[in-house]
């Protein structure tokens, strides 16, 4: 009996799972970040190879038994063929693990949707470092809203919230904005709380702490601004923080509303740290979706491994119904 290999490669971690034709997970492996955009293609390929190798070892199977492979990968060139140069490193990583049957690339957003439901129609909104919504029809992504990256979009994402926090902190120190407790929290997180003098003095046109802060921030990759997002939720009584959270919530509500088609109901799957850790944000987003006439259930999922497995099973010719989905979910949980 041939086996199916599924990989969920995200920005923080890469997870691989081996499944049999009944949907039972028999092997599991995990490694570091597998997003080619945020981690680089070489690091992403190395993470993928490690996770796949560990999953095969965990299942105690020969790689030649893998009949099909499906990879849900954030930042991959999923719109291009598997042999495109930008995807070739993935094939090479699989080859080093002994898996040479080819592979299918799938959207990490679709995997997140499938992690929450076996339904073929519905919606998903993911708000982690980035943010995007999809409409799914017939098991395929029919429409995508946002997910344009830090420069062009990702409204309501961890990046956009963190960026707003930093702008508010800089404006506080600079005197252009209101005082906010987020300032002390951000400075402490960067080890700058010892630079206590915010006065300019006669020889320094700007406060020394501001010079240090700006230097540190510009040295970061832009997407790393997402690390400051939690500070917006730490101070609910601060008007500046509350304004940032309200703006992000409204942006996410607009994103999911823009994905709605009157002919598609189905469940709404929510994922990503902004939605998982902030109940009020998730609730407001769900209300905006229902205001569009949607009546399906809302499901929260913490990551997309099960969804990648659902896609892999379907790519391998397996029909995923409620029984198969339950078997997959239960067996995968037992391996972690």
N, C-alpha and C positions, 0 to 999 in steps of 0.2 A: 504494500500500500504506500503510495507516494504521500509526502508530507508537504505542508505549506509553511513558508517562512514569512513573517510579518515584522516590519521595523517601523517604529515611531521615533523619528529623529527631530528633536526640538532644540531650542536654544540652550537649555540648561542640561538636559540629559537625553541619551539615546537608549531606547529599549527595544529589544528583539524578542520574539516569541515563536516557538515552533508548535504547529498544530497538526492534529490528524484530521481526517476527512469528516469526522463527526463534530468538529469544533472544539475538541478537548485540547487544552494547552499542555504540552509535555515538556517544554524547556523554556527557560527565561534567562535573559542576560541584560545587563545594564552597563552603560559607560557614560562618558562626558558629553558635552554639547555636540550636536550634530547638524547645526544650522550653518551651511556654507557661507552665508552672508556675515553672520556675527562671529563665527569661530574660524573662518577660513576653510577652504576646500580640503587642505591636507589634514587639519585637525578633525574636521567633520568625517572624513573618510576613515581616519584612524579610530575614531569613536565607534563608527558603524561596524568596522571589522571586529573590534573588541567585543561589542554587544552581541553580534552574530556568533562569534566563536564561542562565547560563554553560553549562549542559548543552545547551540548544538551540543556542547559538552554536557550541559544540564540535562538535555533530552537523551543523551547517550545514543546518538544516531550518526550514521555515516552521511556526510554532506550530499552524497550522490542520491540520497532518498528524497531530497527536496525537489518537488515537482514544479513549484512556482514560488516566486518571491514578489512581494509588494512592499513598497517603501513610501510611507507618508512622511514628507520632509519639508519643514519650514525653510524657505529660502532656496529650494531647489528649482531648477529650470523644468518644472513639470509640464510646461507647454511645448517642450522640445523632446525629440526622440531620445531613448536611453543611450544611444551611441554618440550623442552630441558631445563635443569636447568638454563642455561644462558638467556633463554627467558621467564622463568616462572614469573618473576617479572612483565613483561608486561601484562600477562594474569591477574595477581592479581590486577594490577592497573585498568584495564578495568572492572574487576569484581566489584571493589568498586564503579564504576560509574554505575553499573547495566547492563553493556554490557557483555553478557556471550555466545555469538554465535561463539566464536573462532575468529581467525584473521589470515591474511596472511601477512608475512613479505616480503618487497620488497627493493631493493637497492635504496639508495638515489640518486645514479647516474642515474638510470633509471627514477626516478621521475623527476629529473631535465630535462632530455630529453623530457619527456612527458609534462612538463610545457611549452615547447616552440612549440610543434607541436602535431597534432593528427596522424601524419604519423606513419606507423608501421616499417619503415626502416630508418636508418640514423645514426648520430654520435652525441656524446656529449663530451665536454671537460669541466671539472670543475677545477678551480684553486683558491681555497680559502686558508684556513690553510693547507690543503693537496692538492694533484693534481692527477687527473686520467682521462683517456679517455675510452669511451665505443663505441662499434659498436652494433647497434640494428638491428635485423632482425625479422620480424614477430611479433613485439611488445615485444620481449624478448631480454635480454642482451646476445649477442653471443660471445663477446670478450671484455676483460678488459686489459688496459695497465696502468701500474704503480698503484698508490693508495696503495703503500706498507708501508706507514707510515713514520714518521720522521727518523727512524733509517736506513731503507732499500731503501727508494725511495722518492716519492712526489717531484720529480724534477720540479723546476719552481714554486713551491707553495709559499704561504706566509711564511711558516716555513723556507723553504730553502733560500728564499731571506733575511728574518730577520736574519737567522743564518749567512749568508754571511756578512750582515751589521755589526753584532757584532764582527765577526772575523776581519773585516777591522778596526773597532774602536780599538779593543784591540791591533792590530798590529801597529796602529798609535801611541798609548800611549806608547807601548813597544819599539818603535823605529825600528821595523822590517818592517813596511809598510809605504806607503806614507801618508802624512797628508791629511785629508779629513774633510769637514765641517759636515759630519755625526757624527763625534765624539762629538762636542758640542751639537748637537741636541739630541743624545742618552743620554748623561750625564744629560741634562736638563730634559728629560722625566723621568729619574729615581731619580730626586732630588739630583743629585750629582754635579751639576754645581757650588756649593759653595766650592767644594774641588778643589781649583784652582792650587795647587802646584803639578806639575808633575815631579819635580826633585826628585831624590832618597835621597839626603842628605847623611850624613856619617853613619847614623844608620839604614836607611831603604834601603834595596837593590832594592826595587821596589817603584814606585811612590805610595803614599797613595791612590790616586784616582783609581789606577788600582786594588789595594787590595779590595777596596770597591765595584768596578764594578764586579770583579770576584765573590766575595761573593754573591752579589745580583743575578747574573745570574745563579749561580749553585743552588740557592735556588728556582728557578723557575722550573715548569714542562717544559720539553723540547719544547712542542708544543707552549708554550707561547712566544717563540722567534718570532712567526709570528707578534707580535705587533710592531716589529721594521722594518718590510718590507716597510711601506710607506716612510721611510727616504731614501730608494734607489731611489725613484721617485721624492723626494723633491729637489734634487740637480742635474738637468740634465747636467750641465756643469762640474761636478766633474768627472774626469776620473775613479776614483774608483767606484763611484756609477753607472756610465754608464756601466762599465764592468759587474757589478752584474746584472743589468737589461738585458743587452744583453745576458748573459749566461742563465738567467731564460727564456727569450723569446725563445732562441734556444732550450732549453730543452722541453718547451711546444710544440713547432713546431714538434720536434722529436716524442713526445708522441702521438700527434694526427695522424701524418704520419704513425706510427706503427700500428694504429688501422684500417687503410684503407684496404678494400677488393674490388677488381675491380668490383665485382658483386653488390655492395651496394653503391648507390649514396645517395639520400635523403638529408634532411637538416642537417646542423651542428648547434647544440645548444651549446652556450657558457654560463657558469655561474661561480660564485665565484668572490670575490673582486678584485683579480689580473687582471682578464679579463674585468670586468665591469667598473673598475675605470681607466684603462689604455688603451686608444683607440689604441695606437700604438702596444701594445702587442697583443690585440685581432685581429687587422688587419694583423699582421705578421703571426699569427697562422692560420687565415683563408686562407691566401695566400699559406701557406705550404700545407694545405688540398687541395686546388684547384690545386696545382702543381701535386697532385697525380691523377688528372683527374676527380675530383669531381665537379659537376655543380650545386648542390642544393643551396638553400638560407642559409644565416647565420642568426641565431636568438639569441639575448641576453636575458637572463632571470635572475631576481634577486634572486629568491628562488623557491622551488619546490612544494609549496602547491597545485597548480593547477595540477601538474603532479601526485602527490599522489592521487588526486581526480580522474584523468583519470584512473589510475591503479585500484582504488577502484571500479569505475563504470564497468570497464571491468571484474574485479573479480566477480562483482555482475550480470554479464550477459548482460550488456548494451553495445551496439556498439557505440563507440565514433567517430562520423563523424564531419565535419566542423560545422554543425548546433549545435550539442551537445557541442562541444568544445567552440563555441562562447557563448552559454548560460551559461556554467560553468564559463568561464572567466568573463563575465559581472556580473553575480550574485555574484560571490566571491568578485569582486572588490567593489560591493555595500555594503558588510558586513564589510569591513575593516575600 
